[in-house]
Amino acid sequence: MAIRNDLGLSDAQIGIASSIFAIGGLAGAFLAGLSMKSMGRKSTLLAIAFVYLVSGLMKATAMGITMLAAGRFISGIAAGCGAVVCPIIIMELAPPASKGKFGAITQVSINLGILTTQILGIFLGKPRLWRLVLLIGGLLGAVQATLLTIVPESPAYLYKIGKKEEARKALIKLRAPDDIEEEFSSFAGTSDEGPEAEPLLSATQKIVGLAEFATARKYRWSLMLVVGIMLAQQFTGINAVVMYGVAILRGLLPAYAPVLNAGISAVNLIVTLGASSLFDRVSHKLLLIVSISGMAFFAAILGAGMHLEIPALSAVGTFFFVSSFSIGLGPLPWMVAVRNVEPNAVESAQSLAIAANWLGTFAVSFGVPVLASAIGMDGLFFGFAAIGTLVAAWALVVLP
């Protein structure tokens, strides 16, 4: 690893630099709700873009573990905050009939970022050149800030805080002027909260805080739903493939492992884009159950290929495991809070959901190498198959 050699990092220091990003992400998930309440969606995204720029410059110019880890932690804060804000504002800006398709943008963007990084790593993962990869990440923050200047604030958010005239103007900017009344009126509509339907809170009432959402009985079903689906996304094993794909594939096809890993990410991106056309026409519950069941089945196939030392079987298992993730469990959890939680609680719901996601990411990033050493990578994927089966049963019962 070029960065290890250039900076003279030990295994422990590499572990710190890798895992501290998830810790920053967890902090950012909790900060996001406070930021959105005080600054709004758009201003929070502008602040995130600035943080990305600063952290990218810190990492690209790092001369040791301290600056590198600090940059990783700060960029993790931005990532955690963005993971809360982006799905909310995308769903609030999207046309009512296309919210499913637009909601997939979050996962598409994540997949595109992973693929881009892997491709850059193939060509720039060399002494000194690795700094360019980190610099590019920071410069994308400047691009984001520039593009945000043409994006209006969320009309739903403006309505919710009592700025109804500004909300109307923002909605007119997004839609045809003579085609907004029904959507504008829907900002004061009702939401189906599952077994116990609750009317939306009035725009003049307070926004529900994290502590209230986490402890109040009326939000218990919503809390279980948003946190459960995000934990399911992590503990069914996708990040074991994303983070350790090169290590897995090196044992199967050593000469082509980095390229194949990028190819798997490309498949993830393409399938997610293709599946997005279904998100406004097919039940999300059905798509999630099919997705999770497929992941469980193909995790078992992947594990069997490793156990029997049949590279082709493992390759097929990996391909369809990632494809199964892309049609449901990848993109759809990002939309759950916005579609199933009352508007005045959605910031807190999304913050807790993303916090759970980061905790899951942290657990997987640490647990995979430890468990793989103890029971083998094949045993690990058999375990993911068992977890996926249980999660599919949970989804069948719990998902609305």
C-alpha positions in Angstrom: 0.0 0.0 0.0 1.6 3.3 -1.2 0.2 5.5 1.6 1.6 3.1 4.2 5.1 3.1 2.7 5.2 6.9 2.0 4.1 7.9 5.5 5.7 4.9 7.3 2.5 3.8 9.0 2.2 0.7 11.1 -0.7 -1.8 10.9 -2.3 -0.2 14.0 -2.0 3.3 12.5 -3.6 2.1 9.2 -6.4 0.7 11.3 -6.9 4.0 13.1 -7.0 6.0 9.9 -9.5 3.5 8.4 -11.9 3.2 11.3 -11.9 6.8 12.5 -13.9 7.8 9.4 -16.8 5.7 10.7 -16.5 7.5 14.1 -16.7 10.8 12.4 -19.7 9.6 10.4 -21.5 8.7 13.6 -20.8 12.2 15.0 -22.0 13.7 11.8 -25.2 11.8 11.8 -26.1 13.3 15.2 -25.0 16.8 14.2 -27.1 16.8 11.1 -30.5 17.1 12.8 -29.3 20.1 14.9 -27.8 21.7 11.8 -31.0 21.2 9.7 -33.1 22.7 12.4 -30.9 25.8 12.8 -29.7 26.3 9.2 -32.1 24.4 6.9 -31.3 21.7 4.4 -29.4 23.8 1.7 -27.2 25.7 4.1 -26.2 22.5 5.9 -25.2 21.0 2.5 -23.1 24.1 1.8 -21.3 23.7 5.1 -20.7 20.0 4.3 -19.2 20.9 1.0 -16.8 23.3 2.8 -15.8 20.6 5.3 -15.1 18.2 2.4 -12.8 20.7 0.8 -10.9 21.4 4.0 -10.6 17.7 5.0 -9.5 16.7 1.5 -6.7 19.2 1.6 -5.7 18.0 5.0 -5.4 14.4 3.9 -3.7 15.2 0.6 -1.0 17.2 2.4 -0.6 14.9 5.4 2.9 14.0 6.4 2.0 11.6 9.2 -0.8 9.7 11.0 -2.0 12.8 13.0 -3.0 14.9 10.0 -4.2 11.9 8.0 -6.4 10.7 10.9 -7.7 14.2 11.6 -8.7 14.6 7.9 -10.4 11.3 7.9 -12.3 12.1 11.0 -13.5 15.5 9.7 -14.4 14.0 6.3 -16.4 11.3 8.2 -18.4 14.0 10.0 -19.2 15.5 6.6 -20.2 12.1 5.2 -22.3 11.2 8.2 -24.1 14.6 8.1 -24.6 14.4 4.3 -26.0 10.9 4.6 -28.8 12.3 6.8 -29.5 15.5 4.8 -29.2 14.3 1.2 -32.0 11.7 1.2 -34.3 14.1 2.9 -33.8 17.1 0.6 -33.8 14.8 -2.5 -37.2 13.4 -1.5 -38.6 16.8 -0.7 -37.4 18.3 -4.0 -38.5 15.4 -6.1 -41.8 15.5 -8.1 -44.5 13.5 -6.2 -44.9 10.9 -8.9 -41.1 10.3 -9.1 -40.0 10.2 -5.5 -38.9 6.5 -5.7 -36.8 7.1 -8.8 -35.2 10.3 -7.3 -34.8 8.6 -3.9 -32.4 6.1 -5.5 -29.9 9.0 -6.2 -28.4 8.6 -2.8 -27.3 5.0 -3.3 -26.4 5.7 -7.0 -24.1 8.5 -5.8 -22.5 6.3 -3.2 -21.9 3.6 -5.8 -20.5 6.1 -8.2 -18.1 7.4 -5.6 -16.9 3.9 -4.7 -16.4 3.0 -8.3 -14.6 6.3 -9.1 -12.3 5.8 -6.1 -11.5 2.2 -7.1 -10.7 3.3 -10.6 -8.5 6.1 -9.4 -6.8 3.6 -7.0 -5.9 1.3 -9.9 -4.0 4.1 -11.7 -3.0 6.4 -8.8 -2.4 4.0 -6.0 1.3 4.5 -6.2 4.0 6.3 -4.2 3.1 10.0 -4.0 0.3 9.8 -6.5 -2.2 8.6 -3.9 -2.3 12.2 -2.7 -4.1 13.1 -5.9 -7.0 10.7 -5.0 -7.5 12.5 -1.7 -7.1 15.9 -3.3 -9.8 15.1 -5.9 -12.2 14.2 -3.1 -11.7 17.6 -1.5 -12.1 19.5 -4.8 -15.4 17.7 -5.3 -16.6 19.7 -2.2 -15.9 22.9 -4.1 -17.9 21.6 -7.1 -20.8 20.7 -4.8 -20.8 24.2 -3.2 -20.9 25.8 -6.7 -23.8 23.6 -7.9 -25.8 24.2 -4.8 -26.1 27.9 -5.6 -28.8 27.0 -8.2 -30.7 24.6 -5.8 -33.6 26.1 -3.9 -34.3 25.4 -0.2 -36.8 22.5 0.4 -40.4 23.9 0.0 -41.6 21.3 2.5 -39.1 22.5 5.1 -39.9 26.1 4.5 -43.6 25.3 4.9 -42.9 23.3 8.1 -41.2 26.2 9.8 -44.0 28.6 8.9 -42.5 30.3 5.8 -45.4 29.5 3.5 -44.9 32.2 0.9 -41.2 31.3 0.6 -42.3 27.7 0.3 -44.6 28.5 -2.6 -41.9 30.5 -4.4 -39.4 27.6 -4.0 -42.0 25.1 -5.3 -42.8 27.4 -8.3 -39.0 27.4 -9.1 -39.0 23.6 -9.1 -42.4 23.0 -10.9 -44.6 24.6 -13.5 -46.3 27.6 -11.8 -49.8 26.3 -12.6 -49.1 22.8 -11.3 -48.2 23.3 -7.6 -51.5 23.7 -5.7 -52.1 20.0 -5.0 -48.5 19.4 -3.9 -48.5 22.6 -1.8 -51.7 21.6 -0.1 -50.2 18.2 0.7 -47.6 19.8 3.0 -50.5 20.0 5.5 -51.8 16.5 4.8 -51.6 13.2 6.8 -49.1 10.4 7.0 -49.6 6.7 7.4 -47.5 5.7 10.5 -48.2 2.0 10.1 -50.4 0.3 12.6 -51.3 3.6 14.3 -52.0 6.4 11.8 -51.0 9.8 13.2 -51.9 13.2 11.7 -49.0 15.4 10.7 -48.0 18.0 13.2 -48.9 21.6 12.4 -46.2 23.6 10.8 -46.2 25.8 13.9 -45.4 23.0 16.3 -41.9 22.2 17.4 -39.6 19.8 15.5 -39.2 16.5 17.4 -35.8 16.2 18.9 -33.5 13.1 19.0 -34.2 12.2 22.6 -38.0 12.5 22.2 -38.0 10.4 19.0 -35.8 7.8 20.6 -37.9 7.4 23.8 -41.5 8.5 23.1 -43.9 5.6 22.8 -45.7 7.1 19.8 -42.5 6.9 17.7 -41.5 3.4 18.8 -42.7 1.7 15.6 -41.0 4.3 13.4 -37.8 4.0 15.4 -37.8 0.2 15.0 -38.4 0.6 11.3 -35.8 3.2 10.4 -33.0 1.8 12.6 -33.8 -1.9 11.8 -33.6 -1.4 8.0 -30.3 0.5 8.2 -28.8 -2.2 10.5 -30.1 -4.8 8.0 -28.3 -3.0 5.2 -25.0 -3.5 7.0 -25.3 -6.9 8.7 -26.3 -8.8 5.6 -22.8 -8.4 4.4 -22.5 -5.9 1.5 -19.6 -4.0 3.1 -17.7 -7.2 3.5 -17.6 -7.3 -0.3 -17.1 -3.6 -0.8 -14.3 -3.2 1.8 -12.6 -6.6 1.4 -13.5 -7.4 -2.2 -9.9 -7.3 -3.3 -8.8 -9.7 -0.6 -11.7 -12.0 -1.4 -11.0 -12.0 -5.1 -7.3 -12.2 -4.8 -7.7 -15.7 -3.4 -9.8 -16.6 -6.5 -8.2 -14.7 -9.3 -5.1 -13.0 -8.0 -3.9 -11.2 -11.1 -7.2 -9.4 -11.7 -8.5 -8.7 -8.2 -8.5 -4.9 -8.2 -10.1 -4.7 -11.7 -12.7 -7.3 -10.8 -13.5 -5.4 -7.6 -14.1 -2.2 -9.6 -16.2 -4.3 -12.0 -18.4 -5.4 -9.1 -18.9 -1.8 -8.1 -19.8 -1.0 -11.7 -22.4 -3.8 -11.6 -23.8 -2.3 -8.3 -24.1 1.1 -10.0 -25.7 -0.2 -13.2 -28.2 -2.4 -11.5 -29.2 0.4 -9.0 -29.8 2.7 -12.0 -31.8 0.1 -13.8 -33.9 -0.8 -10.7 -34.7 2.9 -10.0 -37.4 2.7 -12.7 -39.3 0.2 -10.5 -39.3 2.3 -7.3 -42.4 4.3 -8.2 -44.3 1.3 -9.6 -43.5 -1.7 -7.4 -44.1 -2.2 -3.7 -41.0 -1.2 -1.7 -41.8 -4.0 0.7 -41.8 -6.6 -2.1 -38.5 -5.2 -3.5 -36.8 -5.3 -0.1 -37.9 -8.8 0.6 -36.8 -10.1 -2.8 -33.5 -8.2 -2.4 -32.7 -9.5 1.1 -33.7 -13.1 0.2 -31.5 -12.9 -2.9 -28.6 -11.7 -0.8 -29.0 -14.5 1.7 -29.1 -17.1 -1.1 -26.1 -15.8 -3.0 -24.1 -15.3 0.2 -24.5 -19.0 0.7 -23.4 -19.6 -2.9 -20.4 -17.4 -2.4 -19.4 -19.2 0.8 -19.9 -22.6 -0.9 -17.6 -21.5 -3.8 -14.9 -20.6 -1.3 -15.4 -23.7 0.8 -15.3 -26.0 -2.3 -12.5 -23.9 -3.9 -14.5 -23.3 -7.1 -13.6 -19.7 -8.2 -16.4 -19.6 -10.8 -19.1 -20.4 -8.2 -17.7 -17.7 -5.9 -17.6 -15.2 -8.8 -21.3 -15.9 -9.7 -22.3 -15.7 -6.0 -20.5 -12.3 -5.7 -22.1 -10.9 -8.9 -25.6 -11.8 -7.9 -25.1 -11.0 -4.2 -24.3 -7.4 -5.2 -27.1 -7.3 -7.8 -29.6 -8.4 -5.2 -28.4 -5.6 -2.9 -28.8 -3.1 -5.7 -32.5 -3.7 -6.4 -33.7 -3.0 -2.9 -31.6 -3.1 0.3 -29.1 -0.6 -1.2 -31.3 2.3 -2.3 -34.6 1.9 -0.5 -33.5 2.2 3.2 -32.5 5.9 2.5 -36.2 6.6 1.7 -37.8 4.9 4.7 -37.7 7.8 7.1 -39.0 10.4 4.7 -41.8 8.1 3.5 -42.9 6.7 6.9 -42.2 9.3 9.6 -44.2 12.5 10.2 -42.4 15.5 8.8 -41.7 17.2 12.2 -39.8 14.1 13.3 -38.0 13.2 10.0 -34.7 14.9 10.8 -34.4 13.0 14.1 -35.5 9.7 12.5 -32.9 10.0 9.7 -30.2 11.0 12.2 -30.8 7.9 14.3 -31.1 5.7 11.2 -27.8 6.9 9.8 -26.1 6.6 13.2 -27.2 3.0 13.2 -25.8 2.6 9.7 -22.4 4.0 10.7 -22.3 1.8 13.8 -23.0 -1.2 11.5 -20.3 -0.1 9.1 -17.8 0.2 12.0 -18.8 -3.2 13.4 -18.4 -4.8 9.9 -15.1 -3.1 9.1 -13.6 -4.4 12.4 -15.5 -7.7 12.6 -14.9 -9.1 9.1 -11.1 -9.7 9.4 -11.4 -11.0 13.0 -14.2 -13.4 12.1 -12.6 -14.4 8.8 -9.5 -15.3 10.7 -11.5 -17.4 13.2 -14.0 -19.2 11.0 -12.7 -18.5 7.5 -14.2 -16.2 4.8 -16.5 -19.0 3.7 -17.9 -19.4 7.2 -18.4 -15.7 7.4 -20.6 -15.7 4.3 -22.5 -18.6 5.5 -23.2 -16.5 8.6 -24.3 -13.6 6.4 -26.7 -16.0 4.6 -28.3 -16.9 8.0 -28.6 -13.3 9.0 -30.2 -12.5 5.6 -32.8 -15.2 6.1 -33.7 -13.8 9.5 -33.8 -10.2 8.2 -36.1 -11.3 5.3 -38.5 -12.8 7.8 -38.4 -9.6 9.9 -39.1 -7.5 6.8 -42.1 -9.6 5.9 -43.7 -8.9 9.3 -42.6 -5.4 10.1 -42.3 -3.4 6.8 -45.4 -1.4 5.9 
